[in-house]
Amino acid sequence: MPDAARQLSATLQAPLPDAFDQLADTELTELDRLLQTALRQRGDNLDAAIDTSLDYVPRLMRPAVKKALGL
């Protein structure tokens, strides 16, 4: 398995479908880059949503809520 396919498989945390054997290393590398960008953006969006939702929690309760959420 080429390094690009191995990296994409690691990013997906799953084996690649058989059809991915037809893709060039550059295409696999680009897919991996796009996937990592999407995962990073999703994480940023989730962090922003959590921060925004804490605005609805009374200020004195925020530390306890953050601790309960593991933040």
N, C-alpha and C positions, 0 to 999 in steps of 0.2 A: 504494500500500500504506500503510495507516494506521501511525502510529508504534508502536502496541502490537503489531501484527503484525510489523513490522520488528524490534522488540526481541526478541520471542519467537523469530523466525527466527535472530537473531544468537546468542541463548542456546543454541538447539538446534544451531547451526552447520550448518543445512540448510534448504532451502526448506520452507515449510509446505504440508501437503496441501490440496487444493482445498476440502475440507469445512470447513476453518477459516475460510473466507470467510463462513460463516453465523454465526460467533460475534461477539458484541458486543465492543467495545474493553475493557470492564470484565472480561469473561471471559478475553480474551487476556492482559490485565494480571495477572489472578489466576493463570492458568496459568504465566506467566513467573515470578511471585513464588514459586509452589510449586516450580517446577523449580530455580530458583536456591537455594532452601532445601535441597532434596534434594541438589543438587550440593555445597553447602557441608557438609552433614552427612556425605556420603560421603567427602569429603576429610578431615574431622575423624576419621572412623572409620578411614580408611587410615593417617593419621598415628599414631593411638593403637595400631593393630596393628603398625606398624613399630617404635614405641618399645617395645612389649611384647616383640616378637620379639628386640630387641637384648639383652634380659635373658638370653637363652640364649647370647649370645656372650661369651667371656671379656673381662673389663674392659680388659685391655691391647690387645686386638684391635679394640675398638669404633671407635676413630678411623679405622683402616684400612678397616673394613667400611663405615662411614658415607661415607668418601671414595669407595669403590668404588661405593656405591649413589647417590652424588651428593647426599648429605644435608648 
